[in-house]
């Protein structure tokens, strides 16, 4: 398998809250959940620290192909929670959390996992499989049209996050991993794949510049770095977020391409 990867913070003076890693058989993308200014996180470490700790542990566990991806993620969430439970208030709704995506090649299949708003595209001779988790967007996306939605977003996180009939992200509760979308496609006929944070998938929605087949074709044609450059151009052209309402004018962006 051949991998290419690009990740970039939304603004040069802010830390990247995305995280990605690849091995010879798998790739992982994490999209850290941003806590708005003025709200307590309960954590002394921060989101970049959290995604690095979670991603490293998830990758190490998932390299054992006998372990299901959801179980590997559950183990990683638990491990990170233990790591800072003595110093941080993990019960705070602003405590670090992340969306998670993973693709793993086994002997006969390509396995995948998606938790929250990471998107995976899997192209095979049988067509394109799109794996996305719409539960987060259905809970909060309507707030993007408001001038200052931060307080209401935090209220909805309190109400819906990691709760039945809500949505699920990796945070401190390992049971969230059981709600991930998981599956597999046959390795026979597999052609390529892409996995991206919502800073890249915004090219499809809300920007509506292409569709899922189109973003995969574009990424394969120009590569991950150039794709992010195109997104930055669109963001700059609508810096006030009037044409495309969204929570962040420019978001952290990460994409991994996989070919055989």
C-alpha positions as CSV (number, residue, x, y, z in Angstrom):
1,X,0.0,0.0,0.0
2,X,1.1,3.5,-0.8
3,X,0.3,6.5,1.5
4,X,0.4,10.2,1.1
5,X,-0.5,12.6,3.8
6,X,-0.9,16.3,4.5
7,X,-2.0,18.2,7.6
8,X,-2.0,21.9,8.3
9,X,-3.4,24.1,11.0
10,X,-6.2,26.5,10.2
11,X,-4.1,29.5,11.0
12,X,-0.3,29.6,11.2
13,X,-0.3,31.0,14.7
14,X,-2.6,28.3,16.2
15,X,-1.6,24.8,17.1
16,X,-2.9,22.0,14.8
17,X,-5.7,20.1,16.6
18,X,-5.7,17.5,13.9
19,X,-3.4,14.5,14.1
20,X,-2.5,11.7,11.6
21,X,-0.3,8.7,11.3
22,X,0.4,5.9,8.9
23,X,2.1,2.5,9.1
24,X,2.6,-0.1,6.5
25,X,-0.9,-1.4,6.9
26,X,-3.1,1.3,8.3
27,X,-3.8,5.1,8.6
28,X,-5.4,7.1,11.3
29,X,-6.8,10.7,11.3
30,X,-7.9,12.5,14.5
31,X,-9.8,15.8,14.4
32,X,-9.6,17.4,17.8
33,X,-12.7,19.2,19.1
34,X,-12.2,22.9,19.6
35,X,-13.2,24.5,22.9
36,X,-14.4,28.1,22.5
37,X,-12.5,30.8,24.3
38,X,-14.0,31.7,27.7
39,X,-15.1,28.1,28.4
40,X,-13.3,25.9,30.9
41,X,-11.7,22.7,29.6
42,X,-10.9,21.1,33.0
43,X,-7.6,19.9,31.4
44,X,-4.1,21.4,31.8
45,X,-2.8,19.7,28.7
46,X,-5.0,20.8,25.8
47,X,-6.4,19.3,22.6
48,X,-3.1,18.9,20.6
49,X,-1.7,16.9,23.5
50,X,-4.8,14.8,23.7
51,X,-4.9,13.8,20.0
52,X,-1.3,12.9,20.0
53,X,-1.7,10.7,23.1
54,X,-4.9,9.1,21.8
55,X,-3.6,8.6,18.2
56,X,-0.4,7.0,19.3
57,X,-2.1,4.5,21.6
58,X,-4.8,3.7,19.0
59,X,-2.2,3.0,16.4
60,X,-0.1,0.8,18.6
61,X,-3.1,-1.2,19.7
62,X,-4.7,-1.5,16.2
63,X,-1.4,-2.8,14.7
64,X,-2.5,-6.2,16.2
65,X,-4.9,-7.3,13.5
66,X,-6.6,-9.7,15.9
67,X,-7.9,-6.7,17.8
68,X,-11.1,-5.1,16.3
69,X,-10.6,-1.5,15.5
70,X,-13.4,-0.4,17.9
71,X,-11.8,-2.4,20.7
72,X,-8.4,-0.8,19.9
73,X,-10.0,2.6,20.1
74,X,-11.7,1.8,23.4
75,X,-8.4,0.7,24.9
76,X,-6.7,3.9,23.7
77,X,-9.5,6.1,25.1
78,X,-9.3,4.4,28.5
79,X,-5.5,4.6,28.6
80,X,-5.4,8.3,27.9
81,X,-8.1,9.0,30.5
82,X,-6.1,7.2,33.1
83,X,-3.0,9.2,32.0
84,X,-4.5,12.5,33.2
85,X,-7.5,11.7,35.4
86,X,-5.5,12.6,38.5
87,X,-4.6,16.1,37.2
88,X,-7.6,17.1,35.1
89,X,-11.4,17.2,35.4
90,X,-12.5,14.9,32.6
91,X,-16.1,15.4,33.4
92,X,-16.0,19.0,32.0
93,X,-17.9,19.2,28.7
94,X,-14.9,21.3,27.4
95,X,-12.4,18.5,28.2
96,X,-10.3,17.4,25.2
97,X,-12.1,15.2,22.7
98,X,-11.7,14.1,19.1
99,X,-13.3,12.7,16.0
100,X,-11.5,9.5,14.8
101,X,-11.1,7.7,11.5
102,X,-9.0,4.6,10.7
103,X,-8.3,2.4,7.7
104,X,-6.6,-0.9,8.1
105,X,-5.5,-3.5,5.6
106,X,-5.8,-7.2,6.7
107,X,-5.1,-10.3,4.7
108,X,-8.4,-10.2,2.8
109,X,-10.1,-6.9,3.5
110,X,-9.9,-3.2,4.1
111,X,-11.4,-2.4,7.5
112,X,-12.6,1.1,8.5
113,X,-13.8,2.9,11.6
114,X,-15.4,6.4,11.8
115,X,-16.4,8.2,15.0
116,X,-17.8,11.7,14.6
117,X,-16.9,14.0,11.7
118,X,-14.0,12.3,9.9
119,X,-15.0,11.0,6.4
120,X,-13.6,8.0,4.6
121,X,-13.9,7.3,0.9
122,X,-13.2,3.8,-0.4
123,X,-13.0,3.2,-4.1
124,X,-13.2,-0.3,-5.6
125,X,-14.3,-1.9,-8.8
126,X,-17.8,-2.1,-7.3
127,X,-18.0,1.6,-6.8
128,X,-17.4,4.3,-4.1
129,X,-18.2,3.6,-0.5
130,X,-18.6,6.8,1.6
131,X,-18.3,6.4,5.4
132,X,-19.4,9.5,7.4
133,X,-21.0,10.1,10.7
134,X,-23.8,12.7,10.4
135,X,-24.8,12.7,14.1
136,X,-22.5,15.6,15.0
137,X,-23.6,17.9,12.2
138,X,-27.3,17.1,12.8
139,X,-26.9,18.3,16.4
140,X,-25.0,21.6,15.8
141,X,-24.7,22.6,12.2
142,X,-27.8,24.9,12.2
143,X,-25.9,27.2,14.7
144,X,-23.2,28.1,12.1
145,X,-25.5,30.8,10.7
146,X,-25.4,32.7,14.0
147,X,-23.0,35.5,14.7
148,X,-21.7,34.1,18.1
149,X,-22.9,30.5,18.5
150,X,-20.3,29.4,21.0
151,X,-22.5,29.4,24.1
152,X,-25.3,27.4,22.3
153,X,-22.8,25.0,20.9
154,X,-21.5,24.2,24.4
155,X,-25.0,23.8,25.6
156,X,-25.7,21.3,22.9
157,X,-22.5,19.4,23.6
158,X,-23.7,19.1,27.2
159,X,-27.0,17.8,26.0
160,X,-26.1,15.5,23.2
161,X,-22.4,14.5,23.3
162,X,-21.7,10.8,24.2
163,X,-25.4,10.2,25.0
164,X,-28.0,8.0,23.4
165,X,-29.9,9.8,20.7
166,X,-27.0,12.2,20.5
167,X,-23.6,11.8,19.0
168,X,-20.3,10.2,20.0
169,X,-16.7,11.3,20.1
170,X,-13.6,10.1,21.7
171,X,-13.2,11.8,25.0
172,X,-12.9,10.2,28.5
173,X,-15.6,7.5,28.2
174,X,-14.2,4.4,26.4
175,X,-17.7,3.2,25.7
176,X,-18.0,5.8,23.0
177,X,-15.9,3.6,20.8
178,X,-18.7,1.1,20.7
179,X,-20.8,3.6,18.8
180,X,-18.2,4.0,15.9
181,X,-19.2,3.2,12.4
182,X,-17.2,0.1,11.4
183,X,-17.1,-2.2,8.4
184,X,-14.9,-3.6,5.7
185,X,-14.7,-4.1,2.0
186,X,-12.9,-6.8,0.1
187,X,-9.3,-6.3,-0.7
188,X,-10.0,-7.9,-4.1
189,X,-10.9,-5.0,-6.4
190,X,-9.9,-2.3,-4.0
191,X,-8.3,0.6,-5.8
192,X,-7.8,3.6,-3.5
193,X,-9.1,5.5,-0.5
194,X,-9.0,8.9,1.2
195,X,-9.6,9.8,4.8
196,X,-10.1,13.4,5.8
197,X,-11.0,15.8,8.7
198,X,-13.9,18.1,8.2
199,X,-11.4,20.9,7.3
200,X,-11.0,19.0,4.0
201,X,-14.5,17.6,3.6
202,X,-15.8,21.2,3.7
203,X,-14.9,21.3,0.0
204,X,-18.0,19.2,-0.4
205,X,-20.1,20.8,2.3
206,X,-20.6,23.6,2.9
207,X,-18.5,24.9,0.0
208,X,-20.3,22.6,-2.6
209,X,-17.3,22.8,-5.0
210,X,-17.5,19.1,-5.8
211,X,-19.0,15.8,-4.6
212,X,-17.5,12.8,-2.9
213,X,-16.3,11.1,-6.2
214,X,-15.0,14.5,-7.3
215,X,-13.0,15.2,-4.1
216,X,-11.3,11.8,-4.4
217,X,-10.5,12.3,-8.1
218,X,-9.1,15.8,-7.3
219,X,-7.0,14.6,-4.4
220,X,-5.6,11.8,-6.5
221,X,-4.8,14.2,-9.3
222,X,-3.2,17.1,-7.5
223,X,-2.1,15.5,-4.2
224,X,-3.0,16.3,-0.6
225,X,-0.9,19.5,-0.2
226,X,-2.3,21.2,-3.3
227,X,-5.8,20.1,-2.3
228,X,-5.4,21.9,1.0
229,X,-4.1,25.0,-0.8
230,X,-7.3,25.1,-2.9
231,X,-9.4,25.0,0.3
232,X,-7.4,27.8,1.8
233,X,-8.1,29.9,-1.3
234,X,-11.8,29.4,-1.0
235,X,-11.7,30.2,2.8
236,X,-9.8,33.4,2.1
237,X,-12.3,34.4,-0.5
238,X,-15.1,34.1,2.1
239,X,-13.3,35.1,5.3
240,X,-16.4,36.7,6.8
241,X,-18.3,33.4,6.3
242,X,-21.2,35.1,4.5
243,X,-21.3,32.8,1.4
244,X,-20.7,29.6,3.3
245,X,-21.7,29.8,7.0
246,X,-19.4,27.8,9.2
247,X,-18.0,27.9,12.7
248,X,-14.4,28.6,11.6
249,X,-13.3,30.7,8.7
250,X,-10.2,28.5,8.2
251,X,-10.1,25.1,9.9
252,X,-7.3,22.6,10.6
253,X,-7.2,20.3,7.5
254,X,-5.9,16.8,7.2
255,X,-6.1,14.2,4.4
256,X,-4.5,10.8,3.8
257,X,-4.6,9.1,0.4
258,X,-4.1,5.3,0.1
259,X,-3.4,3.4,-3.1
260,X,-2.4,-0.1,-4.0
